[in-house]
Amino acid sequence: MDRLVKAETICYERGQMPRLKLYLDEMPGVPLQSVWADILPVPAQSTERLDYATQKPGDTSGANHQVFVG
């Protein structure tokens, strides 16, 4: 703890718990390479879209099944 205080990596604020400062360049892993900002969220009440060229044939989700007896 003393080493972290000397390195100024612990942040003290009045009335708060001490916090550890983290820097991205010191973290393990690969930084984010791209952000897909052009994809909009799907509203909860929206219906499923079935008009995609790459969509698999048939409904396998179990939703909206209709049985026709002839």
C-alpha positions as CSV (number, residue, x, y, z in Angstrom):
1,M,0.0,0.0,0.0
2,D,2.8,2.4,0.8
3,R,4.4,1.7,-2.6
4,L,1.2,2.6,-4.3
5,V,0.8,5.8,-2.3
6,K,4.4,6.8,-3.2
7,A,3.7,6.1,-6.9
8,E,0.6,8.3,-6.7
9,T,-1.6,5.5,-8.0
10,I,-4.1,5.8,-5.2
11,C,-6.7,8.5,-5.3
12,Y,-8.0,9.9,-2.0
13,E,-11.1,12.0,-1.8
14,R,-12.7,13.4,1.3
15,G,-15.4,11.1,2.6
16,Q,-14.8,8.4,0.0
17,M,-13.0,5.1,-0.1
18,P,-9.5,5.3,-1.6
19,R,-9.5,4.3,-5.3
20,L,-6.7,2.8,-7.4
21,K,-5.8,4.7,-10.6
22,L,-5.6,2.4,-13.6
23,Y,-4.1,3.3,-16.9
24,L,-5.0,1.6,-20.2
25,D,-1.4,1.4,-21.4
26,E,-0.5,-0.5,-18.3
27,M,-3.3,-3.1,-18.6
28,P,-3.0,-6.5,-20.1
29,G,-4.8,-7.3,-23.4
30,V,-5.3,-5.7,-26.7
31,P,-6.8,-2.2,-27.0
32,L,-10.1,-1.8,-28.8
33,Q,-9.5,-1.8,-32.5
34,S,-12.8,-0.5,-33.9
35,V,-16.2,0.7,-32.7
36,W,-19.4,-0.2,-34.6
37,A,-21.4,3.0,-33.9
38,D,-23.8,2.6,-36.9
39,I,-25.8,-0.3,-35.4
40,L,-29.0,0.9,-33.7
41,P,-30.5,-0.9,-30.7
42,V,-33.6,-3.1,-31.3
43,P,-36.7,-1.9,-29.3
44,A,-38.2,-4.5,-27.0
45,Q,-41.6,-4.3,-28.7
46,S,-40.4,-4.7,-32.2
47,T,-41.3,-7.7,-34.4
48,E,-38.7,-10.1,-35.8
49,R,-37.6,-9.1,-39.3
50,L,-37.6,-12.0,-41.7
51,D,-36.5,-10.3,-44.9
52,Y,-32.8,-10.9,-44.8
53,A,-31.1,-12.6,-47.8
54,T,-28.7,-14.5,-45.5
55,Q,-31.5,-15.7,-43.1
56,K,-31.9,-19.4,-42.7
57,P,-35.1,-20.9,-44.2
58,G,-37.9,-21.6,-41.7
59,D,-38.6,-20.3,-38.2
60,T,-36.5,-22.2,-35.7
61,S,-37.1,-19.9,-32.8
62,G,-40.4,-21.4,-31.8
63,A,-42.2,-18.1,-32.0
64,N,-45.2,-17.4,-34.2
65,H,-45.7,-21.0,-35.3
66,Q,-48.9,-21.7,-37.0
67,V,-50.1,-25.2,-37.8
68,F,-52.2,-25.8,-40.9
69,V,-54.4,-28.9,-41.2
70,G,-55.8,-29.6,-44.6
